[in-house]
């Protein structure tokens, strides 16, 4: 599908260990590439896919409705929506985090630094918080934390002060305007990387990506059957750290809890010792796979 080339498709499908009669969830339907590969392995089984982007509906054409259902919602409401469909236990869940190439390539969505357009960045077009709203209304201190934590920007304090001062003269509404403002503090020769970090910070905040991921992971662990598989692909260290910690410790921060006998109290165990990364061949074909880290876990029986 031209809409979005699925990253590490084979590795994801193998990781799910699909049973033809099983119930599976793809919480990031996007272009439907991963979903199509899962459905192809099902006979009497069923796949439920989540996507909050209206554009995703277009990509369900050709899917067999007996084996496939699209749920138009944020994956943070995983349990609630599955319950509406009569599903309380599943055999596997796949999450391909980050944004699809289609979203990046649509200038009006405001995700990419390559085009001019409104500072939007909403994955769900019905949400009210946009990147422009953050830039023009957040306090200097809040912007400082946002750029520092979510963008891992080294000069976050200077950047926040500059944005705050600039917006007093006139609101910052477009990508081009914003890049012009922040170009003054971008490291020479590394402007593109800097813009990408700043845009990442805004996108995470607009879509509450890290909160949604934590809520989804906790719910996934609850509804997976014993030996059910969790397959998560992340594209930056903030996401990957949360996934890694949750698989290893059953929590996002701190140490794993133990019972009176010293047994670890956690719902999942890792199937792979280290995250799986894309092969050289795939990297040559698909640049988006460059930063991808795939982690696979199994529900402890």
C-alpha positions as CSV (number, residue, x, y, z in Angstrom):
1,X,0.0,0.0,0.0
2,X,1.4,3.4,-0.9
3,X,-0.3,5.0,2.1
4,X,2.2,3.7,4.5
5,X,4.9,1.0,4.2
6,X,4.6,-1.2,7.3
7,X,7.9,-1.3,9.2
8,X,9.3,-4.8,10.1
9,X,6.1,-6.4,8.9
10,X,7.4,-10.0,9.0
11,X,8.9,-9.6,12.5
12,X,5.7,-8.1,13.8
13,X,3.5,-10.9,12.4
14,X,6.0,-13.6,13.7
15,X,6.0,-11.9,17.1
16,X,2.2,-12.2,17.4
17,X,2.5,-16.0,17.0
18,X,-1.0,-15.9,15.3
19,X,-3.5,-18.7,15.8
20,X,-6.0,-18.9,12.9
21,X,-9.0,-18.9,15.4
22,X,-7.6,-16.3,17.7
23,X,-8.8,-12.7,18.6
24,X,-6.2,-10.0,17.8
25,X,-6.0,-6.2,18.1
26,X,-4.1,-3.8,16.0
27,X,-4.2,-0.5,18.0
28,X,-2.6,1.5,15.2
29,X,-4.5,0.6,12.0
30,X,-3.1,3.5,9.8
31,X,-2.7,2.3,6.3
32,X,-3.8,-1.2,7.2
33,X,-0.6,-3.0,6.2
34,X,-0.1,-4.8,9.5
35,X,-3.8,-5.5,9.8
36,X,-4.0,-7.0,6.3
37,X,-1.2,-9.4,7.2
38,X,-2.9,-10.4,10.4
39,X,-6.3,-11.0,8.8
40,X,-4.6,-13.1,6.1
41,X,-3.6,-15.6,8.8
42,X,-7.0,-15.9,10.3
43,X,-9.7,-18.5,9.5
44,X,-12.4,-18.2,12.1
45,X,-10.4,-15.6,14.1
46,X,-11.1,-11.9,14.4
47,X,-9.1,-8.7,14.3
48,X,-10.2,-5.5,15.9
49,X,-8.3,-2.4,14.7
50,X,-8.2,1.0,16.4
51,X,-7.5,4.4,14.7
52,X,-8.6,7.8,15.7
53,X,-7.8,9.4,12.4
54,X,-10.8,9.8,10.0
55,X,-8.5,9.1,7.0
56,X,-8.0,5.6,8.2
57,X,-11.5,4.6,7.3
58,X,-10.6,4.9,3.6
59,X,-8.1,2.1,4.0
60,X,-10.6,-0.5,5.3
61,X,-11.8,-1.1,1.7
62,X,-11.2,-4.7,0.7
63,X,-11.2,-6.0,4.3
64,X,-13.5,-8.9,5.0
65,X,-16.0,-7.7,7.7
66,X,-16.5,-11.2,9.1
67,X,-12.9,-11.2,10.3
68,X,-12.2,-7.5,10.7
69,X,-13.7,-4.5,12.6
70,X,-12.4,-1.0,12.7
71,X,-13.0,0.9,15.9
72,X,-12.7,4.7,15.4
73,X,-11.2,5.6,18.8
74,X,-8.0,6.4,20.6
75,X,-6.3,3.2,21.8
76,X,-6.2,4.5,25.4
77,X,-9.9,3.4,25.5
78,X,-8.9,-0.2,24.5
79,X,-10.9,-2.2,27.1
80,X,-14.0,0.0,26.9
81,X,-14.4,-0.3,23.2
82,X,-13.5,-4.0,23.0
83,X,-16.1,-4.6,25.7
84,X,-18.7,-2.9,23.5
85,X,-17.9,-5.6,20.9
86,X,-18.2,-8.3,23.5
87,X,-14.5,-8.9,23.8
88,X,-12.9,-9.3,27.2
89,X,-9.8,-11.5,26.4
90,X,-7.5,-11.4,23.4
91,X,-4.7,-13.6,22.0
92,X,-2.4,-10.8,20.8
93,X,-2.0,-7.1,20.4
94,X,0.1,-5.1,18.0
95,X,1.1,-1.4,18.3
96,X,3.1,0.4,15.7
97,X,3.6,3.8,17.4
98,X,4.4,7.1,15.9
99,X,2.7,8.7,12.9
100,X,2.0,7.3,9.5
101,X,3.8,8.5,6.4
102,X,0.4,9.7,5.1
103,X,0.0,12.0,8.1
104,X,3.5,13.3,7.6
105,X,3.0,13.9,3.9
106,X,-0.2,15.9,4.3
107,X,0.9,19.6,4.6
108,X,-2.4,20.7,6.1
109,X,-2.0,18.4,9.1
110,X,1.1,20.3,10.3
111,X,3.2,17.2,11.3
112,X,6.2,17.8,9.0
113,X,8.9,20.5,9.0
114,X,9.2,20.0,5.2
115,X,6.0,21.9,4.3
116,X,4.3,25.1,5.3
117,X,0.9,24.8,6.8
118,X,-1.0,25.4,10.0
119,X,0.6,24.3,13.3
120,X,-2.0,21.6,13.9
121,X,-0.6,18.1,14.6
122,X,-3.8,16.5,15.8
123,X,-4.2,12.8,15.1
124,X,-7.8,13.1,16.0
125,X,-9.3,16.1,14.1
126,X,-12.0,16.5,16.7
127,X,-9.6,17.3,19.5
128,X,-9.4,21.0,20.4
129,X,-5.7,21.3,21.4
130,X,-3.4,22.1,18.5
131,X,0.4,22.9,18.3
132,X,-0.5,26.5,17.6
133,X,-2.6,26.7,20.8
134,X,0.4,25.3,22.8
135,X,2.9,27.7,21.3
136,X,0.6,30.7,21.8
137,X,-0.9,30.0,25.3
138,X,1.4,27.8,27.4
139,X,3.5,29.6,30.0
140,X,7.2,30.0,29.4
141,X,7.9,27.5,32.2
142,X,5.5,25.0,30.7
143,X,7.1,25.4,27.3
144,X,10.6,24.9,28.8
145,X,9.5,21.6,30.4
146,X,7.8,20.5,27.2
147,X,10.7,21.1,24.9
148,X,13.2,19.6,27.4
149,X,11.3,16.5,28.4
150,X,9.4,15.5,25.2
151,X,11.8,16.9,22.7
152,X,15.0,16.3,24.6
153,X,16.1,19.7,23.4
154,X,19.4,20.8,25.0
155,X,18.7,24.6,25.0
156,X,15.0,24.2,26.0
157,X,15.0,27.2,28.4
158,X,16.4,29.6,25.8
159,X,14.0,28.2,23.2
160,X,11.0,28.7,25.5
161,X,12.0,32.3,26.3
162,X,12.4,33.0,22.6
163,X,9.0,31.6,21.6
164,X,7.3,33.4,24.5
165,X,8.9,36.7,23.5
166,X,8.1,36.3,19.8
167,X,4.4,35.5,20.3
168,X,3.9,38.8,22.3
169,X,4.7,40.6,19.0
170,X,2.3,38.4,16.9
171,X,0.7,35.0,17.2
172,X,2.7,32.1,15.7
173,X,0.3,30.3,13.5
174,X,2.2,28.5,10.7
175,X,5.1,26.1,10.4
176,X,7.2,28.6,8.4
177,X,6.6,31.3,10.9
178,X,7.6,29.0,13.8
179,X,10.7,27.7,12.0
180,X,11.8,31.3,11.4
181,X,11.4,32.1,15.1
182,X,13.3,29.1,16.4
183,X,16.0,29.2,13.7
184,X,17.8,31.8,15.8
185,X,18.6,29.1,18.5
186,X,19.0,26.0,16.3
187,X,22.5,24.6,16.1
188,X,24.2,25.5,12.9
189,X,24.3,22.6,10.4
190,X,21.9,20.6,12.6
191,X,18.8,22.7,12.0
192,X,16.7,19.8,10.6
193,X,17.4,17.5,13.6
194,X,16.6,20.4,16.0
195,X,13.2,21.2,14.2
196,X,12.4,17.5,14.3
197,X,13.0,17.4,18.1
198,X,10.9,20.5,18.7
199,X,8.1,19.2,16.5
200,X,8.2,15.8,18.3
201,X,7.7,17.6,21.6
202,X,4.6,19.5,20.4
203,X,3.1,16.4,18.7
204,X,3.5,14.3,21.9
205,X,1.8,17.0,23.9
206,X,-1.1,17.6,21.4
207,X,-1.9,13.9,21.3
208,X,-1.1,13.0,24.9
209,X,0.9,10.2,23.4
210,X,2.9,9.0,26.4
211,X,-0.2,9.0,28.7
212,X,-2.2,7.1,26.1
213,X,0.6,4.6,25.7
214,X,0.8,3.9,29.4
215,X,-2.9,3.5,29.7
216,X,-3.0,1.1,26.7
217,X,-0.1,-1.1,27.9
218,X,-1.7,-1.6,31.3
219,X,-5.1,-2.5,29.7
220,X,-3.3,-4.8,27.2
221,X,-1.7,-6.8,30.0
222,X,-5.1,-7.2,31.7
223,X,-6.9,-8.5,28.6
224,X,-4.2,-10.8,27.1
225,X,-4.9,-14.5,27.7
226,X,-2.0,-16.5,29.3
227,X,0.8,-16.8,26.7
228,X,-0.9,-14.1,24.6
229,X,1.5,-11.8,22.8
230,X,2.2,-8.0,23.0
231,X,4.1,-6.6,20.1
232,X,5.1,-2.9,20.3
233,X,7.2,-0.9,17.9
234,X,8.4,2.5,19.0
235,X,10.3,5.2,17.2
236,X,11.9,7.3,20.0
237,X,13.5,6.7,23.3
238,X,10.7,8.1,25.4
239,X,8.2,5.6,24.1
240,X,10.7,2.7,24.0
241,X,11.7,3.3,27.7
242,X,8.0,3.1,28.8
243,X,7.5,-0.2,26.8
244,X,10.8,-1.7,28.1
245,X,10.1,-0.8,31.7
246,X,6.5,-2.1,31.6
247,X,7.6,-5.4,30.1
248,X,10.5,-5.8,32.5
249,X,8.9,-4.6,35.7
250,X,5.1,-4.3,35.3
251,X,5.4,-0.6,35.9
252,X,6.8,2.5,34.2
253,X,9.1,3.8,36.9
254,X,10.9,2.3,39.9
255,X,11.8,-1.3,40.6
256,X,9.7,-4.4,40.1
257,X,7.6,-5.4,43.1
258,X,8.0,-8.8,44.7
259,X,5.8,-11.0,46.8
260,X,6.8,-12.4,50.3
261,X,8.7,-15.3,48.6
262,X,10.7,-13.0,46.3
263,X,8.7,-13.8,43.2
264,X,8.4,-10.9,40.8
265,X,4.9,-9.4,40.5
266,X,4.6,-8.5,36.8
267,X,2.1,-9.5,34.1
268,X,4.5,-9.9,31.2
269,X,7.8,-11.5,30.3
270,X,10.0,-10.5,27.4
271,X,10.3,-12.9,24.5
272,X,13.4,-11.2,23.0
273,X,16.4,-10.3,25.1
274,X,17.0,-7.0,23.1
275,X,14.7,-5.0,20.9
276,X,14.6,-6.1,17.3
277,X,15.8,-3.5,14.7
278,X,15.3,-3.3,11.0
279,X,17.7,-5.2,8.6
280,X,20.0,-3.3,6.3
281,X,17.8,-4.3,3.4
282,X,14.7,-2.8,5.0
283,X,16.5,0.4,5.9
284,X,17.5,0.8,2.2
285,X,13.8,0.4,1.2
286,X,12.2,2.3,4.1
287,X,13.9,5.2,5.8
288,X,11.2,5.3,8.5
289,X,12.5,2.0,9.9
290,X,15.7,3.7,10.9
291,X,14.7,4.5,14.5
292,X,12.3,1.6,15.0
293,X,12.7,-0.7,18.0
294,X,10.4,-3.7,18.3
295,X,9.7,-5.4,21.6
296,X,7.8,-8.6,22.1
297,X,6.4,-9.9,25.4
298,X,4.2,-12.7,26.5
299,X,1.5,-12.8,29.2
300,X,2.7,-14.9,32.1
301,X,0.3,-17.8,32.5
